[in-house]
Each structure stands twice: as C-alpha cells, then as structure tokens.
Amino acid sequence: MTTQTARITILSTPDFKMWLTEEAEQEGISLSELVRQRCQAKPDKDEVLLSALVTEVQKATRNANISLIKGLRDAENVLAELRSVKK
C-alpha cells in the first residue's frame, strides 16, 4: 500500500517559520507533522473553557461600553440642564 501525499505551500514571515521549526524540533517531529497534528487536533477542555470565557468577556465589554455611553449621555444632559438653569 502506497501513501498518498499532496504538497501544500504556504507563505509566512521568517519569524513564524522559525517559530514553527523550533516547535517541531522541541516535539521531535518534522515541521509538516507539527502542522498536521496542530490542524487536526480537537480543542481540549481548557481551550473550550477559555473560548467560552473570552466570549463572556466580549459580551460584558460590549454591555459595559453601552452603559458607559448611556451614562455619559445622561451626564451631558444633566450638565446641559444645569447650565440652562444658571442663565
């Protein structure tokens, strides 16, 4: 049985290629095997949890920004009212 392969060529920065090469060397595998393993790997429970946390932080940040904008708008309205009363 022969192994079928296909060549994939990608472009990257020299720094990224060096990083990939170092990662492969640390794991004792070829750069191609490193890419295959990393691309085929399913996320572990910590990665899934981290992804969920990031999603929650993004939602909280959006809500905080909305609240901040509303608070600033309300403060500007109060200041405008105070200015108009002073006149």
C-alpha positions in Angstrom: 0.0 0.0 0.0 1.5 3.4 -1.0 1.0 6.5 1.0 -0.7 9.3 -1.0 0.6 12.8 -0.3 -0.1 16.2 -1.7 2.2 19.2 -1.3 0.9 22.4 0.3 2.8 25.6 0.0 2.2 28.5 2.4 3.8 31.8 2.8 4.8 33.2 6.2 7.1 35.6 7.8 10.6 34.3 8.5 9.9 34.7 12.3 6.8 32.5 12.0 8.7 29.8 10.0 11.5 29.9 12.7 8.9 29.5 15.4 7.3 26.6 13.7 10.6 24.9 13.1 11.6 25.4 16.8 8.2 24.0 17.9 8.7 20.9 15.7 12.3 20.4 17.0 11.1 20.6 20.6 8.5 17.9 19.9 11.0 15.8 17.9 8.8 15.8 14.7 9.0 17.3 11.3 7.5 20.7 10.6 5.0 19.0 8.3 4.0 16.6 11.1 3.7 19.5 13.5 1.3 21.3 11.2 -0.8 18.2 10.6 -1.1 17.5 14.3 -2.0 21.0 15.3 -4.5 21.4 12.5 -6.2 18.0 13.2 -6.2 18.3 17.0 -9.5 18.9 18.7 -9.5 21.5 21.4 -9.1 20.2 24.9 -11.5 21.1 27.8 -9.2 24.0 28.9 -9.3 25.5 25.4 -13.1 25.1 25.2 -13.4 26.8 28.6 -11.1 29.6 27.6 -13.0 30.2 24.4 -16.3 30.4 26.4 -14.7 32.8 28.9 -13.4 35.0 26.0 -17.0 35.1 24.6 -18.4 36.1 28.0 -15.7 38.8 28.4 -16.6 40.2 24.9 -20.3 40.3 25.8 -19.5 42.0 29.2 -17.2 44.5 27.5 -19.9 45.4 24.9 -22.5 45.8 27.7 -20.1 47.9 29.7 -19.4 50.2 26.7 -23.2 50.6 26.1 -23.7 51.5 29.8 -20.7 53.9 29.7 -22.1 55.7 26.6 -25.5 55.9 28.2 -24.1 57.2 31.4 -22.0 59.9 29.6 -25.1 60.9 27.6 -27.2 61.2 30.8 -24.4 63.2 32.5 -24.2 65.6 29.5 -28.0 66.1 29.6 -27.8 66.9 33.4 -25.0 69.4 32.7 -26.9 71.0 29.9 -30.0 71.4 32.2 -27.8 72.9 35.0 -26.3 75.3 32.5 -29.7 76.4 31.3 -30.9 77.0 34.8 -27.9 79.2 35.7 -28.7 81.6 32.8 
